[in-house]
Amino acid sequence: MGLTARGTGLLVAATALLGAGLRFAYPELAVLGAAGAVAVGQAVLAAARTPRLVVSRTADPDRVAVGEPARMTLTVRNAGRLRVGGLLAEDRCAGRAVPVPVLRLRPGRDTDVGYDVPTRRRGVLPVGPLRVTRRDPLGLYAATRAYGPTAVVRVHPRVHPLTAVPTGAGRSLDGRTDGVPHGSITFDSLREYVVGDELRRVHWRTSARVGELMVRENVDTSLPRIVVLLDNRAAAHPDRSAGVAASFEAACEAAASLVVAAFRQDLPVVLLLVCPADDATADPPLDRLAAVTLTDLPGRRPDGATTGDRDGAALDATLTRLRADRPGDTLVFLTGPGGRDDVGRVGALRGAYPSVVVGVLGAAGPTPGAAGPVVLDAVDGAAFAAAWDATGRW
């Protein structure tokens, strides 16, 4: 908000002319200076009047995959008593200005304006608010104000279809571990009866003891539980172009494909990061994949350890938690070319996870053989999906 370059120049010239006219008794110069000062004053009064606008926005859709279309629609309504004109509007989308044409609006009238949201790159795109600039007819003064709420468009990684899913690990009484594709049911807990529950699930002995109907809750103990561990260490994805690590984007696509395939098969799946973001642990997996970034750990610790040591320590801490918590029976570790040296450490979890699969994304060649895990080398997410389906069920 303030004088434009033209307005500033006119004000300086008007001041100089008025001063010279009064100083040297030239009434013509004084009149010109006064006229310029009056013009600047009228411009300030005309442009500083704040229009009463009500702005609402809708993202359709607000969650898309990379490359899919998304459109932002704004509704601008004139809530004042006077006609609104001379407005220049722009919206902020992913840090860039998007011109928004706003026509003259009569009192109580509205107009709809839309534009395409750029979805070429994965990420969380903040959109808004709408910034409306009001200028006077001579362009001497401009006043800018923000209107309306902001919105967020989440651009998820591409999802490649997967047909093969892991089988469950059913443990029999004699200690053997068998692959069970559809799982088995066993008693888990009791809860109060609600309308609609099947009477055959009522636990009559407990119901008689507590004086109200209690229903058995069963759990599928051998249903496949998949743990997807995404390596978001910067050292694991060293090759970058224009600030983007293609191997990391491919790893995000592979993780998204696994999560979606598990959801479609009604299988439990957990998405974890080597360097977790504490403020995003409750987000849905695809939202986390839209927002996740590479973590560049500090170069040195007080004891003199280097960046590689810090990266290794972060991975070791995550693997220790996985060994202790055991949130699943199939572990899929997705990393980049810089994480090939860690394949052996991940393979050491085979005692806790019957199936361990390592995906090396952005691989230019095969990964040297490592004892234990299945290693899938893939250039991008589509190649990983093809290699996953070709390998079969684990």
HELIX and SHEET records of a PDB file:
HELIX    1   1 ALA A    5  PHE A   24  1                                  20    
HELIX    2   2 PRO A   27  ALA A   48  1                                  22    
HELIX    3   3 LEU A  199  ARG A  201  5                                   3    
HELIX    4   4 TRP A  204  VAL A  210  1                                   7    
HELIX    5   5 ALA A  234  ALA A  236  5                                   3    
HELIX    6   6 ALA A  246  ARG A  264  1                                  19    
HELIX    7   7 ASP A  278  ALA A  280  5                                   3    
HELIX    8   8 PRO A  285  ALA A  291  1                                   7    
HELIX    9   9 THR A  307  ASP A  325  1                                  19    
HELIX   10  10 PRO A  337  ASP A  342  5                                   6    
HELIX   11  11 VAL A  343  GLY A  347  1                                   5    
HELIX   12  12 ALA A  348  GLY A  351  5                                   4    
HELIX   13  13 GLY A  381  THR A  391  1                                  11    
SHEET    1   A 5 GLY A   2  LEU A   3  0                                        
SHEET    2   A 5 TYR A 141  TYR A 147 -1                                        
SHEET    3   A 5 GLY A 123  ARG A 135 -1                                        
SHEET    4   A 5 LEU A  87  CYS A  93 -1                                        
SHEET    5   A 5 ARG A  96  VAL A 100 -1                                        
SHEET    1   B 5 GLY A   2  LEU A   3  0                                        
SHEET    2   B 5 TYR A 141  TYR A 147 -1                                        
SHEET    3   B 5 GLY A 123  ARG A 135 -1                                        
SHEET    4   B 5 ALA A 151  HIS A 156 -1                                        
SHEET    5   B 5 ARG A  63  ALA A  65  1                                        
SHEET    1   C 3 LEU A  53  ASP A  60  0                                        
SHEET    2   C 3 ARG A  71  ASN A  78 -1                                        
SHEET    3   C 3 ASP A 110  ASP A 116 -1                                        
SHEET    1   D 2 GLY A 168  ARG A 171  0                                        
SHEET    2   D 2 THR A 177  VAL A 180 -1                                        
SHEET    1   E 2 ILE A 185  GLU A 192  0                                        
SHEET    2   E 2 MET A 214  ASP A 220 -1                                        
SHEET    1   F 5 VAL A 269  LEU A 273  0                                        
SHEET    2   F 5 ILE A 226  LEU A 230  1                                        
SHEET    3   F 5 THR A 330  THR A 335  1                                        
SHEET    4   F 5 SER A 355  LEU A 361  1                                        
SHEET    5   F 5 VAL A 374  ALA A 378  1                                        
END                                                                             
